[in-house]
Amino acid sequence: MADMNRALSEWRGEILHLVRQRPEEHSPFEAGKTPVPVSGKVIGARELELMTEAVLDAWLTTGRFNDRFEKALGEYLNVRHVLTVNSGSSANLLALAALTSPELGERAIRPGDEVITPAANFPTTIAPILQIGAVPVFVDIELSTWNADIALLEQALSPRTKAVVLAHSLGNPFDAAAVKRFCEQHGLWFVEDACDALGATLGGRHVGTFGDFGTLSCYPAHHVTMGEGGALYTNDAALARLARSFRDWGRHCHCRTGQDNACGHRFDGQYGELPQGYDHKYVYSHVGYNLKITDIQAACGAAQMERLPFFVKARRENWRFLRARLDACPWLEFESELPGAEASWFGFPILLKENAPGTRLELLRHLDAHKIGTRLLFAGNAVRQPFLQGQRFRVASELSNTGIVMNRGFWIGVFPGLTEEMLDYAAQTLLDYFKGKA
Ligand SMILES: Cc1ncc(COP(=O)(O)O)c(C=O)c1O
């Protein structure tokens, strides 16, 4: 037995040693030939090392690396409860599903209740509202941040309003403290979609921690990646317990994966109309999902968390570089941060001025032809998207700024994989478009 353990440990050591020796990739930048993407993963030997460890553990479902990631994220955000899930979309779904729990009594979101959200949004910030049978109520955004105009929340209220779901678009914080006050005043739930905004702060406090729930995406485009993955977090133990139930098949039991009878009452309870002593592991109090991740994903996320401060710093520096480089261009408008806010930029948002020469389409084609990646503000005006046709929703304000960003807004990359040379080329190519046009 001792020999076998030694052999296994040596075998493991040799594999990990090899993985740690992975050479760094580096290919020289060639302007116009090398793509300048909007986003991308930045992973290296450390991520491969931890993922290999997770593979060699062969535990596969959420395990020690999941614990490590949840702890690291909780400490970084200064938040008490973190639950990993298989995407940012799942995190949004889980937040809203948890808020339908009958355990919340009168405050539970029921079919036909209303949830306020901006019309300029990522589709799966809106979709969970419909998935729980609620009605999205759309408000306009501000041009200075591309976030919901929170002055419009009041006019979106109705007797059926139960929640506000707002995203910190492209990593630039909205005034989450003011939205929290508004929600408290009106007895509403507040979900902060911080999928784009890991590392962004408001008055020194992390965004996502003002609301009842915050959400994170770990898709490769995002600040830290697991390939597919995400997290839901809260400071409220009761909400965390509900979310855990919905995440883990709807079960009533709180045993961790691989654990049995943590409460010591596995065969003691009486639930619903089940027989006395029915195994608590198989008692379900919610109509749940299974949204968990594998430990291999968690291992990648755990390695990424070690580099997060560098990632956030690089995104901010890249944003500032582009801002300075494009400042003199009379045809472009840029976002600003609210007082006390520090963005953790997902991208570099740009608004083409109304009187600018040319069109956005032409400009995007010009950038594309020069291998510079661009993206729009997600679904634009969601009300005009096919997925909302035939669905129940309400429009609570004019959506004029939403229309402006849908028609004239776009963003380019700031992720840490971009070098100064690439950013400089992206900025120069943008400026070149206007040369001789005015
Ligand atoms: C604001 C926002 N919310 C939610 C999501 C969904 O995250 P995921 O792709 O991990 O499902 C995204 C994805 O980019 C996003 O930008």
The ligand as an SDF file (V2000), in Angstrom:
LIG
                    3D

 16 16  0  0  0  0  0  0  0  0999 V2000
  -23.7980   41.7430  -18.5340 C   0  0  0  0  0  0  0  0  0  0  0  0
  -23.7510   40.2570  -18.7980 C   0  0  0  0  0  0  0  0  0  0  0  0
  -24.5640   39.4540  -18.1120 N   0  0  0  0  0  0  0  0  0  0  0  0
  -24.5660   38.1200  -18.3150 C   0  0  0  0  0  0  0  0  0  0  0  0
  -23.7140   37.5350  -19.2120 C   0  0  0  0  0  0  0  0  0  0  0  0
  -23.7660   36.0460  -19.4320 C   0  0  0  0  0  0  0  0  0  0  0  0
  -22.6050   35.3690  -19.0230 O   0  0  0  0  0  0  0  0  0  0  0  0
  -22.2640   33.9350  -19.6340 P   0  0  0  0  0  0  0  0  0  0  0  0
  -21.7650   34.1470  -21.0170 O   0  0  0  0  0  0  0  0  0  0  0  0
  -21.2100   33.3820  -18.7180 O   0  0  0  0  0  0  0  0  0  0  0  0
  -23.5090   33.1300  -19.6040 O   0  0  0  0  0  0  0  0  0  0  0  0
  -22.8350   38.3350  -19.9500 C   0  0  0  0  0  0  0  0  0  0  0  0
  -21.9300   37.7150  -20.9280 C   0  0  0  0  0  0  0  0  0  0  0  0
  -21.0560   38.3110  -21.5040 O   0  0  0  0  0  0  0  0  0  0  0  0
  -22.8560   39.7340  -19.7410 C   0  0  0  0  0  0  0  0  0  0  0  0
  -22.0450   40.5540  -20.4270 O   0  0  0  0  0  0  0  0  0  0  0  0
  1  2  1  0
  2  3  1  0
  2 15  2  0
  3  4  2  0
  4  5  1  0
  5  6  1  0
  5 12  2  0
  6  7  1  0
  7  8  1  0
  8  9  2  0
  8 10  1  0
  8 11  1  0
 12 13  1  0
 12 15  1  0
 13 14  2  0
 15 16  1  0
M  END
$$$$
